[in-house]
Amino acid sequence: MMTPEPRILIVDDEPLVRRTLAEIVHSGGFSTTAVSRGEEAIDEIQRQFYHLVLLDLNLPDMNGLDVVQHIKHSSPKTEIVIITGYASLKTAIEALERGVMAYVEKPVRPDQLIATVNGVLEKQRLKFENERMLRQLSALLYFAQDITSELELDELLRRIVIRATELANAEKGFVALREGEVLQLRQYWDGQCWVDLDIAWKRGEGAPGQVWATERPYMVTEPDANPLVTPSVISTFGLEACLCSPITDTTGRFVGVLVVINRVGDEPFTLDDLSMLQALSRQAAIAIENARLYERQKEEAEISTSLLRVAESISQFTNLDELLGLAAKLVPALLGCDQFGLLLLDRAKNIFYGAKARGLSAEQEAAFCALKFRRGKAGILDEVTERREAMVLEDVVREQAIDPSYVHQLNLRSCLLVPLIAKGDVVGVMGVGYSMGPHRFTARDIKIATGVAHQLAVAIENANLFSEVSSHKAALQRLSMKLAHVLEEERARISRELHDGVGQVLSGMLIGMDVLEEKVPPSLSDIKEGLQQMKMLTEKTLDELRRLSHDLRPSLLDDLGLLDALQWLGDYLAERCGWTVNLIVEENFPRLPTEIETALFRISQEALNNIRAHADASTVTIRLGHHGDGIQLEISDDGRGFDPEALDGAHRGLGLLSMRERATALGGEAFIESEVGKGTRIKIIVPWPNSSQTPMPVSVEETPYVAEKQRS
């Protein structure tokens, strides 16, 4: 530290003593001023600062101790050494109590005086240094407390600049941070407001670049003569002098530069100011590191939240076209781009094809969706899928990685290509782009795009699998319907054969027996009795035949429909089993297509047969009506019930399986509710003819029965 030459005031009323003291002190390398009276000394102290006063206690106008008191009141940091030939111990003690540092008796020996002056000034220097260090530590503590409470990086940088200019007593200041291969100015305070300047320095360029290259502080005192300071920099910042300090983190890695510009007042910047700025920079480095960590964690949380929302949104779609439409809306909104394109891989043909685009004109979108590239000859698409990581093209025209005809056709300027990978297999490539000039994609953009691409690839695979399953399910339903139709036709044929063939034969036999019985004379009673028994047996056989014919295909189902067929079935089983059967049908319930009526009748038949075989019930209720966009058939009983969870695959009856298969064949579902000792309820929900919606299961309490009527 460069300190000013100490100034010493000599106060003595004897001219010879004053001259002698001045010569001795000046020979020691000090600047001196001499006065003869106490009032003059007080006036001089009030006019300027003196490091030391050599004071004679015996003055003509004032008591020397009173002068001490005035000097200490006006300039507490000025030290006093008493020089007198008439001192007593009491006077010396009183002088020391009033702040006098030392005591020299007359006649003064030069060596003794110089030693005393040097000793007092050294103590004063140490005292000044301690005070300076305490102020510096206090300022650093306040600085650290102020900046460590802020985690938003831009606001933190502003606080750092403001505090640095205050502590260095500077007019202006800025902070620049390393961003890749340049040092980018982030916040600049011009003394009145924050100014947005787009200035960057390369390593070794300008004073900030020099600090980066050497990682040592730098002081500029004469900018016009400094080769590192250009006229444009002098003009931009109004530069007269500046201090530059490197900002390095706890690992020694260079982070940036803290700069203060132009000292307030006439005093120049000192090495103490530069030392203070270095200390501030060390504190700033820690705060910047914390803020950047907070920014990374905040960004990670925001990215995770965004990806979670994307996952929640796309997981709801099983239709591929709807899924791709949603992705085309979500991805540009997340990344702020204006173009989106998706090329999917047709594995069967080994071809990439344009599947979805957004941000293009109708002609451009049609052109994109017409794109087809054979895998292995797809250029950049092959490169992206082989590397299995995102590829950035900041200037598509300049880099020429994509066929110029496509670039011109689709109006591409910058794009980010991300492979779609699901379960290790390539699904396609997602591209996002900008049409307005080259664009720099950030690490955040790439991370979000990669996360979305992963979610989208899985969703596309799931949609494709769902489409395949739906296709197989539809084919199975068609096959089941066809088999059911063939089975019903065969049942109807057998029923007709039994009714029209065997039934007619048995009816003919009964007529023949009646004729024979009339011709048998009374005397042949045994033969007549035998004929009567044969007639009874034939009638029973004919009744059983008619029952079998009705079981195979009741004519009521074809002639009058499902409701009358259910009524006949309920009446028939009520009579045979002793049940109370209630048929509750929604008012004005219409006739249904034959295949639906047949399936619902067969389900009812199977359910009632199960009740007869297992339930030990006394009351059975059949309900039929609307359920949303579907038809609901419900069959319940008050029998013994069972535990549905206890029925595994080996013990699940063919009857329950048959009911489920018939409901599934119609695009519907079957639900079984049962509890031991509380009966059983079977619900069948199938869609109305031509309905596009498959009904969802509901609880019994939610099942609507509107305008029910009892059928007897």
ABEGO torsion letter per residue (X at the ends): XBBBBBBBBBBBABAAAAAAAAAAAAAAGBBBBBBABAAAAAAAAAABBBABBBBBABBAABBAAAAAAAAAAABAABBBBBBBAABBAAAAAAAAAAGBABBBBOBBBAAAAAAAAAAAAAAAAAAAAAAAAAAAAAAAAAAAAAAAABABAAAAAAAAAAAAAAAAGBABBBBBBBBEABBBBABBBAGABBBBBBBBBBBGBEAAAAAAAAGBBBBBABAAABAABBAAAAAAAGBABBBBBBBBBAAGBBAEBBBBBEBBEABBBBAAAAAAAAAAAAAAAAAAAAAAAAAAAAAAAAAAAAAAAAAAAAAABABAAAAAAAAAAAAAAAAGBABBBBBBBBAAAGBBBBABBBGBBAAAAAAAAABBBBBGAAEAAAAAAAAGBBBBBABAAAAGABBAAAAAAAGBABBBBBBBBBGGBBAEBBBBBBABEBBBBBAAAAAAAAAAAAAAAAAAAAAAAAAAAAAAAAAAAAAAAAAAAAAAAAAAAAAAAAAABAAAAAAAAAAAAAAAAAABBAABAAAAAAAAAAAAAAAAAAAAAAAAAAAABBAAAAAAEAAAAAAAAAAAAAAAAGBBBBBBBBBGBBBBBAAAAAAAAAAAAAAAAAAAAAAGBABBBBBBBBBEABBBBBBBBABAEBBAAABBAAABBAAAAAAAAAAAAAGBBBBBBBBBGAEBBBBBBBBBBGBABBBBBBBAAABBBBGBBBBX
